[in-house]
Amino acid sequence: MMTRFALIGYRCTGKSSVGKKLASRMSVLFFDSDQVIMERAGASIADIVATDGWRRFREWEEEIIRDLASGGDAIIALGGGALDNARNRDVLEKAQFRFIWLTADAETIISRMTADNNTETVRPSLLGDELEAETRRMLARREPVYRDAADLICDTSDKSIDSVVEELYYKLLAKDISWQETHSEPSSE
């Protein structure tokens, strides 16, 4: 069975934390695309954006995703805007990655971002708006993209990282997710 999953969703839905633990549970490699970008660039996302703009960051992101997709079995936590670039989705689908959409309500996301000391360096403002307004606007814009790509959906609101990992692990086992056939509707069971 191939184990190639890309975790998608907005900021602070748990992609990095869940991805790391789920990869360990499934005995596969884990990559956080934002972390790989920062390592290769030698700068934080905030510094990349401040110096070179979001466009340069998105170029780095496309290059990193292409590199990660060409490897073996892995779980990749994608940045929240990675699927805004259709080429990223295409390269992952061609490499037989399946998309797991981690969701959370806006209040949970805002609370998590406010509590995270790393927010300023790894999550610079996307629109220059106040946090709550920006979060709600970006969720409204990105949710259709996530929904369209999702093979599996998991709401992380009010759940611990460990409970989300176990929920996903057993859902994946139950589905025997090698996805040999294509299905039209994502599961949120």
Rosetta constraint file for C-alpha pairs under 8 A:
AtomPair CA 1 CA 177 HARMONIC 7.74 0.50
AtomPair CA 1 CA 178 HARMONIC 5.49 0.50
AtomPair CA 2 CA 73 HARMONIC 6.36 0.50
AtomPair CA 2 CA 178 HARMONIC 5.73 0.50
AtomPair CA 3 CA 28 HARMONIC 7.44 0.50
AtomPair CA 3 CA 73 HARMONIC 5.08 0.50
AtomPair CA 3 CA 74 HARMONIC 6.24 0.50
AtomPair CA 3 CA 75 HARMONIC 7.53 0.50
AtomPair CA 3 CA 97 HARMONIC 7.95 0.50
AtomPair CA 3 CA 177 HARMONIC 7.99 0.50
AtomPair CA 3 CA 178 HARMONIC 7.19 0.50
AtomPair CA 4 CA 72 HARMONIC 7.84 0.50
AtomPair CA 4 CA 73 HARMONIC 5.04 0.50
AtomPair CA 4 CA 74 HARMONIC 5.08 0.50
AtomPair CA 4 CA 75 HARMONIC 5.81 0.50
AtomPair CA 4 CA 96 HARMONIC 6.77 0.50
AtomPair CA 4 CA 97 HARMONIC 4.65 0.50
AtomPair CA 4 CA 98 HARMONIC 6.33 0.50
AtomPair CA 5 CA 74 HARMONIC 6.56 0.50
AtomPair CA 5 CA 75 HARMONIC 4.81 0.50
AtomPair CA 5 CA 76 HARMONIC 6.36 0.50
AtomPair CA 5 CA 97 HARMONIC 5.05 0.50
AtomPair CA 5 CA 98 HARMONIC 4.84 0.50
AtomPair CA 5 CA 99 HARMONIC 5.77 0.50
AtomPair CA 5 CA 100 HARMONIC 6.82 0.50
AtomPair CA 6 CA 75 HARMONIC 5.77 0.50
AtomPair CA 6 CA 76 HARMONIC 4.76 0.50
AtomPair CA 6 CA 77 HARMONIC 5.88 0.50
AtomPair CA 6 CA 78 HARMONIC 6.61 0.50
AtomPair CA 6 CA 92 HARMONIC 7.95 0.50
AtomPair CA 6 CA 97 HARMONIC 6.29 0.50
AtomPair CA 6 CA 98 HARMONIC 6.08 0.50
AtomPair CA 6 CA 99 HARMONIC 4.91 0.50
AtomPair CA 6 CA 100 HARMONIC 6.16 0.50
AtomPair CA 7 CA 15 HARMONIC 5.76 0.50
AtomPair CA 7 CA 19 HARMONIC 7.11 0.50
AtomPair CA 7 CA 75 HARMONIC 7.31 0.50
AtomPair CA 7 CA 76 HARMONIC 6.08 0.50
AtomPair CA 7 CA 77 HARMONIC 4.76 0.50
AtomPair CA 7 CA 78 HARMONIC 5.96 0.50
AtomPair CA 7 CA 99 HARMONIC 5.92 0.50
AtomPair CA 7 CA 100 HARMONIC 4.89 0.50
AtomPair CA 7 CA 101 HARMONIC 5.92 0.50
AtomPair CA 7 CA 102 HARMONIC 6.87 0.50
AtomPair CA 8 CA 15 HARMONIC 6.88 0.50
AtomPair CA 8 CA 77 HARMONIC 6.68 0.50
AtomPair CA 8 CA 78 HARMONIC 5.70 0.50
AtomPair CA 8 CA 79 HARMONIC 7.30 0.50
AtomPair CA 8 CA 80 HARMONIC 6.59 0.50
AtomPair CA 8 CA 99 HARMONIC 6.61 0.50
AtomPair CA 8 CA 100 HARMONIC 6.01 0.50
AtomPair CA 8 CA 101 HARMONIC 4.77 0.50
AtomPair CA 8 CA 102 HARMONIC 6.18 0.50
AtomPair CA 8 CA 146 HARMONIC 6.84 0.50
AtomPair CA 9 CA 13 HARMONIC 6.49 0.50
AtomPair CA 9 CA 15 HARMONIC 7.32 0.50
AtomPair CA 9 CA 78 HARMONIC 7.94 0.50
AtomPair CA 9 CA 79 HARMONIC 7.81 0.50
AtomPair CA 9 CA 80 HARMONIC 5.44 0.50
AtomPair CA 9 CA 101 HARMONIC 5.43 0.50
AtomPair CA 9 CA 102 HARMONIC 5.26 0.50
AtomPair CA 9 CA 103 HARMONIC 6.07 0.50
AtomPair CA 9 CA 143 HARMONIC 7.97 0.50
AtomPair CA 9 CA 146 HARMONIC 6.48 0.50
AtomPair CA 10 CA 79 HARMONIC 7.75 0.50
AtomPair CA 10 CA 80 HARMONIC 4.58 0.50
AtomPair CA 10 CA 81 HARMONIC 7.62 0.50
AtomPair CA 10 CA 102 HARMONIC 7.85 0.50
AtomPair CA 10 CA 103 HARMONIC 7.21 0.50
AtomPair CA 10 CA 139 HARMONIC 7.02 0.50
AtomPair CA 10 CA 142 HARMONIC 7.82 0.50
AtomPair CA 11 CA 79 HARMONIC 7.49 0.50
AtomPair CA 11 CA 80 HARMONIC 5.62 0.50
AtomPair CA 11 CA 109 HARMONIC 7.06 0.50
AtomPair CA 11 CA 113 HARMONIC 7.84 0.50
AtomPair CA 11 CA 123 HARMONIC 7.73 0.50
AtomPair CA 12 CA 109 HARMONIC 5.53 0.50
AtomPair CA 12 CA 112 HARMONIC 6.11 0.50
AtomPair CA 12 CA 113 HARMONIC 6.27 0.50
AtomPair CA 13 CA 102 HARMONIC 5.81 0.50
AtomPair CA 13 CA 103 HARMONIC 5.70 0.50
AtomPair CA 13 CA 104 HARMONIC 5.71 0.50
AtomPair CA 13 CA 109 HARMONIC 6.49 0.50
AtomPair CA 13 CA 156 HARMONIC 6.37 0.50
AtomPair CA 13 CA 157 HARMONIC 7.87 0.50
AtomPair CA 14 CA 18 HARMONIC 5.52 0.50
AtomPair CA 14 CA 19 HARMONIC 7.77 0.50
AtomPair CA 14 CA 102 HARMONIC 6.96 0.50
AtomPair CA 14 CA 156 HARMONIC 7.13 0.50
AtomPair CA 14 CA 161 HARMONIC 7.25 0.50
AtomPair CA 15 CA 19 HARMONIC 5.54 0.50
AtomPair CA 15 CA 77 HARMONIC 5.33 0.50
AtomPair CA 15 CA 78 HARMONIC 7.45 0.50
AtomPair CA 15 CA 102 HARMONIC 6.77 0.50
AtomPair CA 16 CA 20 HARMONIC 6.11 0.50
AtomPair CA 16 CA 32 HARMONIC 6.19 0.50
AtomPair CA 16 CA 77 HARMONIC 5.55 0.50
AtomPair CA 17 CA 21 HARMONIC 6.62 0.50
AtomPair CA 17 CA 161 HARMONIC 6.79 0.50
AtomPair CA 18 CA 22 HARMONIC 5.86 0.50
AtomPair CA 18 CA 161 HARMONIC 5.76 0.50
AtomPair CA 18 CA 162 HARMONIC 7.56 0.50
AtomPair CA 18 CA 164 HARMONIC 6.96 0.50
AtomPair CA 18 CA 165 HARMONIC 5.87 0.50
AtomPair CA 19 CA 23 HARMONIC 5.91 0.50
AtomPair CA 19 CA 30 HARMONIC 6.71 0.50
AtomPair CA 19 CA 75 HARMONIC 6.37 0.50
AtomPair CA 19 CA 76 HARMONIC 6.99 0.50
AtomPair CA 19 CA 77 HARMONIC 6.18 0.50
AtomPair CA 20 CA 24 HARMONIC 6.37 0.50
AtomPair CA 20 CA 30 HARMONIC 5.76 0.50
AtomPair CA 20 CA 31 HARMONIC 7.79 0.50
AtomPair CA 20 CA 75 HARMONIC 7.98 0.50
AtomPair CA 21 CA 25 HARMONIC 6.14 0.50
AtomPair CA 21 CA 162 HARMONIC 7.78 0.50
AtomPair CA 21 CA 165 HARMONIC 6.71 0.50
AtomPair CA 22 CA 26 HARMONIC 6.10 0.50
AtomPair CA 22 CA 75 HARMONIC 7.96 0.50
AtomPair CA 22 CA 165 HARMONIC 5.46 0.50
AtomPair CA 22 CA 166 HARMONIC 7.97 0.50
AtomPair CA 22 CA 168 HARMONIC 7.91 0.50
AtomPair CA 22 CA 169 HARMONIC 7.04 0.50
AtomPair CA 23 CA 27 HARMONIC 5.77 0.50
AtomPair CA 23 CA 28 HARMONIC 5.07 0.50
AtomPair CA 23 CA 29 HARMONIC 6.02 0.50
AtomPair CA 23 CA 30 HARMONIC 5.63 0.50
AtomPair CA 23 CA 74 HARMONIC 7.16 0.50
AtomPair CA 23 CA 75 HARMONIC 5.96 0.50
AtomPair CA 24 CA 28 HARMONIC 6.32 0.50
AtomPair CA 24 CA 29 HARMONIC 7.52 0.50
AtomPair CA 24 CA 30 HARMONIC 7.87 0.50
AtomPair CA 25 CA 169 HARMONIC 7.81 0.50
AtomPair CA 26 CA 169 HARMONIC 7.81 0.50
AtomPair CA 28 CA 73 HARMONIC 6.26 0.50
AtomPair CA 28 CA 74 HARMONIC 5.29 0.50
AtomPair CA 28 CA 75 HARMONIC 7.06 0.50
AtomPair CA 29 CA 73 HARMONIC 6.94 0.50
AtomPair CA 29 CA 74 HARMONIC 4.69 0.50
AtomPair CA 29 CA 75 HARMONIC 6.34 0.50
AtomPair CA 30 CA 74 HARMONIC 5.64 0.50
AtomPair CA 30 CA 75 HARMONIC 4.93 0.50
AtomPair CA 30 CA 76 HARMONIC 5.84 0.50
AtomPair CA 30 CA 77 HARMONIC 7.86 0.50
AtomPair CA 31 CA 35 HARMONIC 7.81 0.50
AtomPair CA 31 CA 36 HARMONIC 7.33 0.50
AtomPair CA 31 CA 68 HARMONIC 7.89 0.50
AtomPair CA 31 CA 74 HARMONIC 7.43 0.50
AtomPair CA 31 CA 75 HARMONIC 6.42 0.50
AtomPair CA 31 CA 76 HARMONIC 4.78 0.50
AtomPair CA 31 CA 77 HARMONIC 6.28 0.50
AtomPair CA 32 CA 36 HARMONIC 6.26 0.50
AtomPair CA 32 CA 76 HARMONIC 5.70 0.50
AtomPair CA 32 CA 77 HARMONIC 4.68 0.50
AtomPair CA 32 CA 78 HARMONIC 6.41 0.50
AtomPair CA 33 CA 37 HARMONIC 6.18 0.50
AtomPair CA 33 CA 61 HARMONIC 7.07 0.50
AtomPair CA 33 CA 64 HARMONIC 6.69 0.50
AtomPair CA 33 CA 65 HARMONIC 6.84 0.50
AtomPair CA 33 CA 76 HARMONIC 6.77 0.50
AtomPair CA 33 CA 77 HARMONIC 6.08 0.50
AtomPair CA 33 CA 78 HARMONIC 5.38 0.50
AtomPair CA 33 CA 79 HARMONIC 6.47 0.50
AtomPair CA 34 CA 38 HARMONIC 6.31 0.50
AtomPair CA 34 CA 45 HARMONIC 7.64 0.50
AtomPair CA 34 CA 61 HARMONIC 7.48 0.50
AtomPair CA 34 CA 78 HARMONIC 7.06 0.50
AtomPair CA 34 CA 79 HARMONIC 5.98 0.50
AtomPair CA 34 CA 122 HARMONIC 7.98 0.50
AtomPair CA 35 CA 39 HARMONIC 6.19 0.50
AtomPair CA 36 CA 40 HARMONIC 6.14 0.50
AtomPair CA 36 CA 64 HARMONIC 7.18 0.50
AtomPair CA 37 CA 41 HARMONIC 5.90 0.50
AtomPair CA 37 CA 45 HARMONIC 7.95 0.50
AtomPair CA 37 CA 60 HARMONIC 6.40 0.50
AtomPair CA 37 CA 61 HARMONIC 6.61 0.50
AtomPair CA 37 CA 64 HARMONIC 6.75 0.50
AtomPair CA 38 CA 42 HARMONIC 5.61 0.50
AtomPair CA 38 CA 43 HARMONIC 5.27 0.50
AtomPair CA 38 CA 44 HARMONIC 5.35 0.50
AtomPair CA 38 CA 45 HARMONIC 6.37 0.50
AtomPair CA 39 CA 43 HARMONIC 7.08 0.50
AtomPair CA 41 CA 48 HARMONIC 7.87 0.50
AtomPair CA 43 CA 47 HARMONIC 5.96 0.50
AtomPair CA 43 CA 48 HARMONIC 6.30 0.50
AtomPair CA 44 CA 48 HARMONIC 6.22 0.50
AtomPair CA 44 CA 121 HARMONIC 5.89 0.50
AtomPair CA 44 CA 122 HARMONIC 6.39 0.50
AtomPair CA 45 CA 49 HARMONIC 6.07 0.50
AtomPair CA 45 CA 57 HARMONIC 7.50 0.50
AtomPair CA 45 CA 121 HARMONIC 6.19 0.50
AtomPair CA 45 CA 122 HARMONIC 5.20 0.50
AtomPair CA 45 CA 123 HARMONIC 7.10 0.50
AtomPair CA 45 CA 124 HARMONIC 7.23 0.50
AtomPair CA 46 CA 50 HARMONIC 5.96 0.50
AtomPair CA 46 CA 120 HARMONIC 7.03 0.50
AtomPair CA 46 CA 121 HARMONIC 5.00 0.50
AtomPair CA 46 CA 122 HARMONIC 6.05 0.50
AtomPair CA 46 CA 123 HARMONIC 6.88 0.50
AtomPair CA 46 CA 124 HARMONIC 5.34 0.50
AtomPair CA 47 CA 51 HARMONIC 5.90 0.50
AtomPair CA 47 CA 121 HARMONIC 7.56 0.50
AtomPair CA 48 CA 52 HARMONIC 5.60 0.50
AtomPair CA 48 CA 53 HARMONIC 6.62 0.50
AtomPair CA 48 CA 54 HARMONIC 7.82 0.50
AtomPair CA 48 CA 56 HARMONIC 7.58 0.50
AtomPair CA 48 CA 57 HARMONIC 6.43 0.50
AtomPair CA 49 CA 53 HARMONIC 4.08 0.50
AtomPair CA 49 CA 54 HARMONIC 5.16 0.50
AtomPair CA 49 CA 56 HARMONIC 7.46 0.50
AtomPair CA 49 CA 57 HARMONIC 6.42 0.50
AtomPair CA 49 CA 124 HARMONIC 7.74 0.50
AtomPair CA 52 CA 56 HARMONIC 5.77 0.50
AtomPair CA 52 CA 57 HARMONIC 7.54 0.50
AtomPair CA 53 CA 57 HARMONIC 6.67 0.50
AtomPair CA 54 CA 58 HARMONIC 6.12 0.50
AtomPair CA 55 CA 59 HARMONIC 6.37 0.50
AtomPair CA 56 CA 60 HARMONIC 6.34 0.50
AtomPair CA 57 CA 61 HARMONIC 6.15 0.50
AtomPair CA 58 CA 62 HARMONIC 6.16 0.50
AtomPair CA 58 CA 82 HARMONIC 7.69 0.50
AtomPair CA 59 CA 63 HARMONIC 6.35 0.50
AtomPair CA 60 CA 64 HARMONIC 6.16 0.50
AtomPair CA 61 CA 65 HARMONIC 6.09 0.50
AtomPair CA 61 CA 82 HARMONIC 7.14 0.50
AtomPair CA 62 CA 66 HARMONIC 6.14 0.50
AtomPair CA 62 CA 82 HARMONIC 7.81 0.50
AtomPair CA 62 CA 87 HARMONIC 7.69 0.50
AtomPair CA 62 CA 88 HARMONIC 6.12 0.50
AtomPair CA 63 CA 67 HARMONIC 6.29 0.50
AtomPair CA 64 CA 68 HARMONIC 6.10 0.50
AtomPair CA 65 CA 69 HARMONIC 5.92 0.50
AtomPair CA 65 CA 88 HARMONIC 6.58 0.50
AtomPair CA 65 CA 91 HARMONIC 7.92 0.50
AtomPair CA 65 CA 92 HARMONIC 7.73 0.50
AtomPair CA 66 CA 70 HARMONIC 6.44 0.50
AtomPair CA 66 CA 88 HARMONIC 7.25 0.50
AtomPair CA 66 CA 91 HARMONIC 6.41 0.50
AtomPair CA 66 CA 92 HARMONIC 7.66 0.50
AtomPair CA 67 CA 71 HARMONIC 7.08 0.50
AtomPair CA 68 CA 76 HARMONIC 7.92 0.50
AtomPair CA 69 CA 91 HARMONIC 6.91 0.50
AtomPair CA 69 CA 92 HARMONIC 5.72 0.50
AtomPair CA 69 CA 95 HARMONIC 5.97 0.50
AtomPair CA 69 CA 97 HARMONIC 7.83 0.50
AtomPair CA 70 CA 95 HARMONIC 6.84 0.50
AtomPair CA 78 CA 82 HARMONIC 6.15 0.50
AtomPair CA 81 CA 85 HARMONIC 7.77 0.50
AtomPair CA 81 CA 142 HARMONIC 7.75 0.50
AtomPair CA 82 CA 88 HARMONIC 6.63 0.50
AtomPair CA 83 CA 88 HARMONIC 6.09 0.50
AtomPair CA 83 CA 89 HARMONIC 5.84 0.50
AtomPair CA 83 CA 145 HARMONIC 7.01 0.50
AtomPair CA 83 CA 146 HARMONIC 7.57 0.50
AtomPair CA 84 CA 142 HARMONIC 7.74 0.50
AtomPair CA 84 CA 145 HARMONIC 7.35 0.50
AtomPair CA 85 CA 89 HARMONIC 7.23 0.50
AtomPair CA 86 CA 90 HARMONIC 6.22 0.50
AtomPair CA 87 CA 91 HARMONIC 6.10 0.50
AtomPair CA 88 CA 92 HARMONIC 6.32 0.50
AtomPair CA 89 CA 93 HARMONIC 6.08 0.50
AtomPair CA 89 CA 149 HARMONIC 7.92 0.50
AtomPair CA 90 CA 94 HARMONIC 6.06 0.50
AtomPair CA 91 CA 95 HARMONIC 6.27 0.50
AtomPair CA 92 CA 96 HARMONIC 6.36 0.50
AtomPair CA 92 CA 97 HARMONIC 5.29 0.50
AtomPair CA 92 CA 98 HARMONIC 7.87 0.50
AtomPair CA 93 CA 97 HARMONIC 5.30 0.50
AtomPair CA 93 CA 98 HARMONIC 6.94 0.50
AtomPair CA 98 CA 150 HARMONIC 7.70 0.50
AtomPair CA 98 CA 151 HARMONIC 6.21 0.50
AtomPair CA 99 CA 149 HARMONIC 6.38 0.50
AtomPair CA 99 CA 150 HARMONIC 5.02 0.50
AtomPair CA 99 CA 151 HARMONIC 5.26 0.50
AtomPair CA 99 CA 152 HARMONIC 6.63 0.50
AtomPair CA 100 CA 150 HARMONIC 5.70 0.50
AtomPair CA 100 CA 151 HARMONIC 5.95 0.50
AtomPair CA 100 CA 152 HARMONIC 4.82 0.50
AtomPair CA 100 CA 153 HARMONIC 5.76 0.50
AtomPair CA 100 CA 154 HARMONIC 7.44 0.50
AtomPair CA 101 CA 146 HARMONIC 6.49 0.50
AtomPair CA 101 CA 147 HARMONIC 7.53 0.50
AtomPair CA 101 CA 150 HARMONIC 5.60 0.50
AtomPair CA 101 CA 151 HARMONIC 7.66 0.50
AtomPair CA 101 CA 152 HARMONIC 6.20 0.50
AtomPair CA 101 CA 153 HARMONIC 4.73 0.50
AtomPair CA 101 CA 154 HARMONIC 6.25 0.50
AtomPair CA 102 CA 153 HARMONIC 6.07 0.50
AtomPair CA 102 CA 154 HARMONIC 5.04 0.50
AtomPair CA 102 CA 155 HARMONIC 5.78 0.50
AtomPair CA 102 CA 156 HARMONIC 6.38 0.50
AtomPair CA 103 CA 153 HARMONIC 7.30 0.50
AtomPair CA 103 CA 154 HARMONIC 6.12 0.50
AtomPair CA 103 CA 155 HARMONIC 4.56 0.50
AtomPair CA 103 CA 156 HARMONIC 5.82 0.50
AtomPair CA 103 CA 157 HARMONIC 7.34 0.50
AtomPair CA 104 CA 108 HARMONIC 6.19 0.50
AtomPair CA 104 CA 109 HARMONIC 6.32 0.50
AtomPair CA 104 CA 155 HARMONIC 5.51 0.50
AtomPair CA 104 CA 156 HARMONIC 5.38 0.50
AtomPair CA 104 CA 157 HARMONIC 4.75 0.50
AtomPair CA 105 CA 109 HARMONIC 6.38 0.50
AtomPair CA 105 CA 157 HARMONIC 6.42 0.50
AtomPair CA 106 CA 110 HARMONIC 6.09 0.50
AtomPair CA 106 CA 132 HARMONIC 7.95 0.50
AtomPair CA 106 CA 135 HARMONIC 6.80 0.50
AtomPair CA 106 CA 136 HARMONIC 6.48 0.50
AtomPair CA 106 CA 139 HARMONIC 7.85 0.50
AtomPair CA 107 CA 111 HARMONIC 6.06 0.50
AtomPair CA 108 CA 112 HARMONIC 6.10 0.50
AtomPair CA 108 CA 157 HARMONIC 6.19 0.50
AtomPair CA 108 CA 158 HARMONIC 7.76 0.50
AtomPair CA 109 CA 113 HARMONIC 6.12 0.50
AtomPair CA 109 CA 135 HARMONIC 7.97 0.50
AtomPair CA 110 CA 114 HARMONIC 6.05 0.50
AtomPair CA 110 CA 131 HARMONIC 7.24 0.50
AtomPair CA 110 CA 132 HARMONIC 6.58 0.50
AtomPair CA 110 CA 135 HARMONIC 7.31 0.50
AtomPair CA 111 CA 115 HARMONIC 6.19 0.50
AtomPair CA 112 CA 116 HARMONIC 6.13 0.50
AtomPair CA 113 CA 119 HARMONIC 6.02 0.50
AtomPair CA 114 CA 119 HARMONIC 7.44 0.50
AtomPair CA 118 CA 122 HARMONIC 6.06 0.50
AtomPair CA 118 CA 123 HARMONIC 7.73 0.50
AtomPair CA 119 CA 123 HARMONIC 4.98 0.50
AtomPair CA 119 CA 124 HARMONIC 7.27 0.50
AtomPair CA 120 CA 124 HARMONIC 5.74 0.50
AtomPair CA 125 CA 129 HARMONIC 7.14 0.50
AtomPair CA 125 CA 131 HARMONIC 7.86 0.50
AtomPair CA 125 CA 134 HARMONIC 7.95 0.50
AtomPair CA 126 CA 134 HARMONIC 7.50 0.50
AtomPair CA 127 CA 134 HARMONIC 6.55 0.50
AtomPair CA 128 CA 134 HARMONIC 7.71 0.50
AtomPair CA 129 CA 133 HARMONIC 6.35 0.50
AtomPair CA 129 CA 134 HARMONIC 5.26 0.50
AtomPair CA 130 CA 134 HARMONIC 5.97 0.50
AtomPair CA 131 CA 135 HARMONIC 5.98 0.50
AtomPair CA 132 CA 136 HARMONIC 6.24 0.50
AtomPair CA 133 CA 137 HARMONIC 6.14 0.50
AtomPair CA 134 CA 138 HARMONIC 5.97 0.50
AtomPair CA 135 CA 139 HARMONIC 6.00 0.50
AtomPair CA 136 CA 140 HARMONIC 6.22 0.50
AtomPair CA 137 CA 141 HARMONIC 6.32 0.50
AtomPair CA 138 CA 142 HARMONIC 5.90 0.50
AtomPair CA 139 CA 143 HARMONIC 5.57 0.50
AtomPair CA 140 CA 144 HARMONIC 7.69 0.50
AtomPair CA 141 CA 145 HARMONIC 7.89 0.50
AtomPair CA 142 CA 146 HARMONIC 6.35 0.50
AtomPair CA 143 CA 147 HARMONIC 5.97 0.50
AtomPair CA 144 CA 148 HARMONIC 6.04 0.50
AtomPair CA 145 CA 149 HARMONIC 6.40 0.50
AtomPair CA 146 CA 150 HARMONIC 5.91 0.50
AtomPair CA 147 CA 186 HARMONIC 7.95 0.50
AtomPair CA 150 CA 186 HARMONIC 5.83 0.50
AtomPair CA 151 CA 183 HARMONIC 7.99 0.50
AtomPair CA 151 CA 185 HARMONIC 7.35 0.50
AtomPair CA 151 CA 186 HARMONIC 4.59 0.50
AtomPair CA 151 CA 187 HARMONIC 6.70 0.50
AtomPair CA 152 CA 186 HARMONIC 5.05 0.50
AtomPair CA 152 CA 187 HARMONIC 4.91 0.50
AtomPair CA 152 CA 188 HARMONIC 6.16 0.50
AtomPair CA 153 CA 186 HARMONIC 6.67 0.50
AtomPair CA 153 CA 187 HARMONIC 5.99 0.50
AtomPair CA 153 CA 188 HARMONIC 4.74 0.50
AtomPair CA 153 CA 189 HARMONIC 7.99 0.50
AtomPair CA 154 CA 164 HARMONIC 7.72 0.50
AtomPair CA 154 CA 168 HARMONIC 7.52 0.50
AtomPair CA 154 CA 188 HARMONIC 6.04 0.50
AtomPair CA 156 CA 160 HARMONIC 7.70 0.50
AtomPair CA 156 CA 164 HARMONIC 6.52 0.50
AtomPair CA 159 CA 163 HARMONIC 6.27 0.50
AtomPair CA 159 CA 164 HARMONIC 6.51 0.50
AtomPair CA 160 CA 164 HARMONIC 6.35 0.50
AtomPair CA 161 CA 165 HARMONIC 6.18 0.50
AtomPair CA 162 CA 166 HARMONIC 6.20 0.50
AtomPair CA 163 CA 167 HARMONIC 6.03 0.50
AtomPair CA 164 CA 168 HARMONIC 6.11 0.50
AtomPair CA 165 CA 169 HARMONIC 5.98 0.50
AtomPair CA 166 CA 170 HARMONIC 6.17 0.50
AtomPair CA 167 CA 171 HARMONIC 6.13 0.50
AtomPair CA 168 CA 172 HARMONIC 5.96 0.50
AtomPair CA 169 CA 173 HARMONIC 6.23 0.50
AtomPair CA 170 CA 174 HARMONIC 5.94 0.50
AtomPair CA 171 CA 175 HARMONIC 6.12 0.50
AtomPair CA 172 CA 176 HARMONIC 5.80 0.50
AtomPair CA 172 CA 177 HARMONIC 5.43 0.50
AtomPair CA 173 CA 177 HARMONIC 6.76 0.50
